Amino acid sequence: MVCAPFTYHRPSSLRQAIALLQRLGEEAKVLAGGQSLIPVMKMRLAQPQHLIDLGGIQGLSYIREARGAVRIGALTTHAEVEASDLLKRRLPVLAETASLIGDMQVRNRGTIGGSVAHADPAADYPATLLALDARFKVVGPEGTRTVPASQFFPGPFTAALKPGEVVTEVQVPLPPQGSGASYQKFANKASRFAVVGVCAFISLNARGTIRSARLGVTGAADHPFRATAAEEALQGARPEERVFQRASRLVTQGVECVADVHGSAEYRAWLCQVLARRALETALARARGG
Ligand SMILES: Cc1cc2nc3c(=O)[nH]c(=O)nc-3n(C[C@H](O)[C@H](O)[C@H](O)COP(=O)(O)OP(=O)(O)OC[C@H]3O[C@@H](n4cnc5c(N)ncnc54)[C@H](O)[C@@H]3O)c2cc1C
């Protein structure tokens, strides 16, 4: 299938890109890796009259550590996240998550900024970025702001971006000593998208009890979410099987699981439980230095 005709723009600065977005309004869309946008344009589910390619803007592709966080430029590809030595050392779960996205072709072109802005309810990064309590730096006509991951995915294919705003950086705080995280995914065999994916983050205090725990879930509902009831059940508890079992049962509390050709709502709720258990156990082993 072929996209409807459009005008291609390749600004060389962020300022130019934002000015174009402002001028062209709803007729324009930003293009990053094209791995989500081009397929929907080919299916004519989107027919933007203008594409504003971010690829000509220098300085939006990097992974670096600064001020207590790892900062990842929006145009950094999934393959770069997967291969990053800094991430493997400091936030290995993020590199692992990237390695599970689609296939090599998708990972070589797709970008972290494009993935979070697209906000696909079955995308992988949102689960892990929710569990890691990431923030997104966005720049628009009114200036720069940062949005916590917990507020960034309000609905299906909807990111908390205002008109004319562009995601420029993903900021992931460095976890304290005694922390571990794991992303567990049950993948659709054809696309590799998550039927359900759960990321667990656990931080232990000196006595070995859970100082804090966060669970990010994708694929289960119409948007990625934090499993707050499960997190509350873990807070301050001893990390043992009975506690993990109870927390896992709470992952979908208050959540309406979705049903489609890949699985019923009940099946997804069950997957949430199973994957949460596995993610918590692996996160705990890592927090203990395993
Ligand atoms: C065959 C296939 C399999 C896939 N499997 C998976 C999978 O297993 N897991 C998974 O998570 N994903 C999967 N994907 C999606 C892939 O990860 C995409 O790379 C990602 O969703 C979008 O990133 P992109 O850079 O390609 O963005 P694009 O396709 O260029 O853009 C996507 C959307 O985001 C907007 N956008 C892009 N960048 C920005 C920005 N910086 N600021 C504001 N808006 C922006 C665009 O306007 C567009 O609306 C798959 C895709 C394909 C084609």
The ligand as an SDF file (V2000), in Angstrom:
LIG
                    3D

 53 58  0  0  0  0  0  0  0  0999 V2000
    7.2260   -4.9370   12.3450 C   0  0  0  0  0  0  0  0  0  0  0  0
    7.2520   -4.0410   13.5630 C   0  0  0  0  0  0  0  0  0  0  0  0
    7.3780   -4.6330   14.7980 C   0  0  0  0  0  0  0  0  0  0  0  0
    7.4120   -3.8310   15.9520 C   0  0  0  0  0  0  0  0  0  0  0  0
    7.5230   -4.4380   17.1580 N   0  0  0  0  0  0  0  0  0  0  0  0
    7.5580   -3.6870   18.2710 C   0  0  0  0  0  0  0  0  0  0  0  0
    7.7040   -4.2970   19.5470 C   0  0  0  0  0  0  0  0  0  0  0  0
    7.8520   -5.5110   19.7000 O   0  0  0  0  0  0  0  0  0  0  0  0
    7.7100   -3.4840   20.6390 N   0  0  0  0  0  0  0  0  0  0  0  0
    7.5980   -2.1100   20.5390 C   0  0  0  0  0  0  0  0  0  0  0  0
    7.6200   -1.4300   21.5600 O   0  0  0  0  0  0  0  0  0  0  0  0
    7.4860   -1.5150   19.3380 N   0  0  0  0  0  0  0  0  0  0  0  0
    7.4600   -2.2620   18.2110 C   0  0  0  0  0  0  0  0  0  0  0  0
    7.3580   -1.6410   16.9790 N   0  0  0  0  0  0  0  0  0  0  0  0
    7.2470   -0.1590   16.9200 C   0  0  0  0  0  0  0  0  0  0  0  0
    8.6540    0.4600   16.9230 C   0  0  0  0  0  0  0  0  0  0  0  0
    9.2310    0.3310   18.2020 O   0  0  0  0  0  0  0  0  0  0  0  0
    8.6790    1.9550   16.5320 C   0  0  0  0  0  0  0  0  0  0  0  0
   10.0280    2.2470   16.3190 O   0  0  0  0  0  0  0  0  0  0  0  0
    8.1870    2.9490   17.5440 C   0  0  0  0  0  0  0  0  0  0  0  0
    6.9010    2.6420   18.0000 O   0  0  0  0  0  0  0  0  0  0  0  0
    8.0870    4.3580   16.9360 C   0  0  0  0  0  0  0  0  0  0  0  0
    9.3420    4.9440   16.8440 O   0  0  0  0  0  0  0  0  0  0  0  0
    9.7980    5.6750   15.5250 P   0  0  0  0  0  0  0  0  0  0  0  0
   11.0660    6.3600   15.8430 O   0  0  0  0  0  0  0  0  0  0  0  0
    9.8240    4.6890   14.4350 O   0  0  0  0  0  0  0  0  0  0  0  0
    8.6480    6.7840   15.3450 O   0  0  0  0  0  0  0  0  0  0  0  0
    7.8170    7.2190   14.0810 P   0  0  0  0  0  0  0  0  0  0  0  0
    7.1580    6.0550   13.4590 O   0  0  0  0  0  0  0  0  0  0  0  0
    8.6140    8.0970   13.1910 O   0  0  0  0  0  0  0  0  0  0  0  0
    6.7160    8.1430   14.8050 O   0  0  0  0  0  0  0  0  0  0  0  0
    5.7140    7.5760   15.6100 C   0  0  0  0  0  0  0  0  0  0  0  0
    4.7960    8.6930   16.1240 C   0  0  0  0  0  0  0  0  0  0  0  0
    5.4550    9.4690   17.0990 O   0  0  0  0  0  0  0  0  0  0  0  0
    5.5850   10.8370   16.6750 C   0  0  0  0  0  0  0  0  0  0  0  0
    6.9440   11.2150   17.0530 N   0  0  0  0  0  0  0  0  0  0  0  0
    8.0880   10.5800   16.7020 C   0  0  0  0  0  0  0  0  0  0  0  0
    9.1320   11.1270   17.3300 N   0  0  0  0  0  0  0  0  0  0  0  0
    8.6440   12.1160   18.0900 C   0  0  0  0  0  0  0  0  0  0  0  0
    9.2330   13.0470   19.0030 C   0  0  0  0  0  0  0  0  0  0  0  0
   10.5540   13.0280   19.2630 N   0  0  0  0  0  0  0  0  0  0  0  0
    8.4390   13.9400   19.6230 N   0  0  0  0  0  0  0  0  0  0  0  0
    7.0930   13.9680   19.3890 C   0  0  0  0  0  0  0  0  0  0  0  0
    6.4800   13.0960   18.5380 N   0  0  0  0  0  0  0  0  0  0  0  0
    7.2400   12.2030   17.9080 C   0  0  0  0  0  0  0  0  0  0  0  0
    5.3060   10.8270   15.1790 C   0  0  0  0  0  0  0  0  0  0  0  0
    4.7380   12.0390   14.7410 O   0  0  0  0  0  0  0  0  0  0  0  0
    4.3210    9.6660   15.0660 C   0  0  0  0  0  0  0  0  0  0  0  0
    3.0350   10.1050   15.4090 O   0  0  0  0  0  0  0  0  0  0  0  0
    7.3140   -2.4080   15.8210 C   0  0  0  0  0  0  0  0  0  0  0  0
    7.2100   -1.8110   14.5670 C   0  0  0  0  0  0  0  0  0  0  0  0
    7.1810   -2.6350   13.4360 C   0  0  0  0  0  0  0  0  0  0  0  0
    7.0820   -1.9740   12.0880 C   0  0  0  0  0  0  0  0  0  0  0  0
  1  2  1  0
  2  3  1  0
  2 52  2  0
  3  4  2  0
  4  5  1  0
  4 50  1  0
  5  6  2  0
  6  7  1  0
  6 13  1  0
  7  8  2  0
  7  9  1  0
  9 10  1  0
 10 11  2  0
 10 12  1  0
 12 13  2  0
 13 14  1  0
 14 15  1  0
 14 50  1  0
 15 16  1  0
 16 17  1  0
 16 18  1  0
 18 19  1  0
 18 20  1  0
 20 21  1  0
 20 22  1  0
 22 23  1  0
 23 24  1  0
 24 25  2  0
 24 26  1  0
 24 27  1  0
 27 28  1  0
 28 29  2  0
 28 30  1  0
 28 31  1  0
 31 32  1  0
 32 33  1  0
 33 34  1  0
 33 48  1  0
 34 35  1  0
 35 36  1  0
 35 46  1  0
 36 37  1  0
 36 45  1  0
 37 38  2  0
 38 39  1  0
 39 40  1  0
 39 45  2  0
 40 41  1  0
 40 42  2  0
 42 43  1  0
 43 44  2  0
 44 45  1  0
 46 47  1  0
 46 48  1  0
 48 49  1  0
 50 51  2  0
 51 52  1  0
 52 53  1  0
M  END
$$$$
